[in-house]
Amino acid sequence: STQSTGEEFMGGTSGALYTIALTAAAGQAKLSGDLGCEDVTLEVLTSCLDSGLSAIVRYGKAREGDCTMLDVLYPVLRVMQLNASADMTTLTALCSQAADTGVMKTETLKPRAGRASYIRTEDTDACSDPGAVAAATWVKAVCKCFYLDDL
């Protein structure tokens, strides 16, 4: 299953957190009914991402601002929520920008969760959080794959 892929192939904490997020997102998707891929709406995707992020917070104990993947994924979620009526090209461009901005933001944050929190602060100054970079990479890949050719 998609949920076990993160845990099986990613390893580490990120793999476990993605597994938790995907399991929660799948549960939320089931609440929307028996949907085929062509039936999934932005509203469904947004609620699935919201559920997945809530599960990461609940089990991982990190929050936005802790210098983690959440500093990318929550801004993407807000873009999706605030731009639900935008065309998909605009929406995916905004999501991609939010992901990049989230990565840059981690360069200024003090790591309070994740592996970076175990490293001396002076060794992480002006460095992007690896979990944030990874999250931005897949967000941008999804945007490019489905709606844009030039991200």
C-alpha positions as CSV (number, residue, x, y, z in Angstrom):
1,S,0.0,0.0,0.0
2,T,1.0,3.6,-0.4
3,Q,1.0,4.1,3.3
4,S,3.6,1.4,3.9
5,T,5.9,2.6,1.1
6,G,7.1,5.5,3.2
7,E,8.0,3.3,6.1
8,E,9.5,0.5,4.0
9,F,11.6,2.5,1.6
10,M,12.3,5.8,3.3
11,G,13.3,4.6,6.7
12,G,14.1,6.9,9.6
13,T,11.6,9.2,11.2
14,S,10.5,10.8,7.9
15,G,9.4,7.4,6.6
16,A,7.3,6.7,9.8
17,L,5.8,10.2,9.7
18,Y,4.9,9.9,6.0
19,T,3.3,6.6,6.8
20,I,1.2,8.2,9.6
21,A,0.3,11.1,7.3
22,L,-0.7,8.8,4.4
23,T,-2.7,6.6,6.6
24,A,-4.7,9.5,8.0
25,A,-5.1,11.0,4.5
26,A,-6.4,7.7,3.2
27,G,-8.9,7.5,6.1
28,Q,-10.1,11.1,5.2
29,A,-10.4,10.1,1.6
30,K,-12.7,7.2,2.5
31,L,-15.0,9.6,4.2
32,S,-15.5,11.3,0.8
33,G,-17.0,8.1,-0.6
34,D,-15.9,5.6,-3.2
35,L,-13.9,8.0,-5.4
36,G,-11.9,7.1,-8.5
37,C,-8.8,9.2,-9.3
38,E,-10.8,11.3,-11.8
39,D,-13.4,12.1,-9.0
40,V,-10.9,13.5,-6.5
41,T,-11.5,17.2,-6.1
42,L,-9.3,20.0,-4.6
43,E,-11.5,20.0,-1.6
44,V,-10.9,16.3,-1.0
45,L,-7.1,16.7,-1.5
46,T,-7.0,19.6,0.9
47,S,-8.9,17.7,3.6
48,C,-6.6,14.7,3.1
49,L,-3.5,16.9,3.5
50,D,-5.0,18.6,6.5
51,S,-5.7,15.2,8.1
52,G,-2.2,13.9,7.3
53,L,-0.5,17.0,8.8
54,S,-2.7,16.8,11.9
55,A,-1.6,13.2,12.4
56,I,2.1,14.2,12.0
57,V,1.6,16.9,14.7
58,R,-0.3,14.5,17.0
59,Y,2.2,11.6,16.8
60,G,5.4,13.5,15.9
61,K,4.9,16.3,18.4
62,A,6.5,18.9,16.0
63,R,4.7,22.1,15.0
64,E,5.1,24.6,12.2
65,G,8.0,26.8,13.2
66,D,10.1,23.9,14.6
67,C,12.2,23.7,11.5
68,T,10.8,20.6,9.9
69,M,8.8,19.4,6.9
70,L,5.8,21.1,8.5
71,D,7.3,24.4,7.6
72,V,6.8,23.5,4.0
73,L,3.6,21.5,4.2
74,Y,1.5,23.8,6.3
75,P,2.0,26.8,3.9
76,V,1.1,24.6,1.0
77,L,-2.1,23.6,2.8
78,R,-3.0,27.2,3.5
79,V,-2.4,28.0,-0.2
80,M,-4.8,25.2,-1.1
81,Q,-7.4,26.4,1.4
82,L,-7.2,30.1,0.4
83,N,-7.1,29.6,-3.4
84,A,-9.7,26.8,-3.9
85,S,-11.3,28.7,-6.7
86,A,-8.1,29.3,-8.6
87,D,-7.3,27.5,-11.8
88,M,-5.0,24.5,-11.4
89,T,-2.0,26.1,-13.1
90,T,-2.2,29.1,-10.8
91,L,-2.8,26.9,-7.7
92,T,0.1,24.6,-8.4
93,A,2.4,27.6,-9.1
94,L,1.4,29.1,-5.7
95,C,1.9,25.7,-4.0
96,S,5.4,25.4,-5.5
97,Q,6.2,28.9,-4.4
98,A,4.9,28.2,-0.8
99,A,7.1,25.1,-0.7
100,D,10.2,27.1,-1.8
101,T,9.5,29.8,0.7
102,G,9.0,27.2,3.5
103,V,12.4,25.8,2.8
104,M,14.0,29.2,2.9
105,K,12.2,29.9,6.2
106,T,13.9,26.9,7.8
107,E,17.3,28.6,7.2
108,T,16.3,31.2,9.9
109,L,14.6,28.9,12.4
110,K,16.1,27.2,15.4
111,P,15.5,23.5,15.0
112,R,13.3,22.3,17.8
113,A,12.3,18.9,16.4
114,G,13.8,16.4,14.0
115,R,17.4,15.4,13.6
116,A,18.6,18.9,13.2
117,S,17.5,19.7,16.8
118,Y,20.3,17.4,18.0
119,I,23.0,19.4,16.3
120,R,24.6,22.5,17.7
121,T,22.8,25.7,16.6
122,E,26.0,27.2,15.0
123,D,26.3,24.1,12.8
124,T,22.7,24.6,11.4
125,D,22.7,28.4,10.9
126,A,21.8,29.3,7.3
127,C,21.1,25.7,6.4
128,S,17.8,24.5,5.0
129,D,16.2,21.7,7.0
130,P,16.6,18.4,5.1
131,G,13.1,17.3,5.9
132,A,11.7,20.5,4.5
133,V,13.8,20.2,1.4
134,A,12.5,16.7,0.8
135,A,8.9,17.8,1.4
136,A,9.3,20.7,-1.1
137,T,10.8,18.3,-3.6
138,W,7.8,16.0,-3.7
139,V,5.3,18.9,-3.5
140,K,7.0,20.5,-6.6
141,A,7.2,17.1,-8.3
142,V,3.4,16.6,-7.9
143,C,2.7,20.1,-9.1
144,K,4.9,19.6,-12.2
145,C,3.7,16.1,-12.9
146,F,0.1,17.0,-12.9
147,Y,-0.3,20.6,-14.0
148,L,2.9,22.4,-15.0
149,D,5.7,21.8,-17.3
150,D,8.1,24.6,-16.2
151,L,8.6,24.4,-12.4
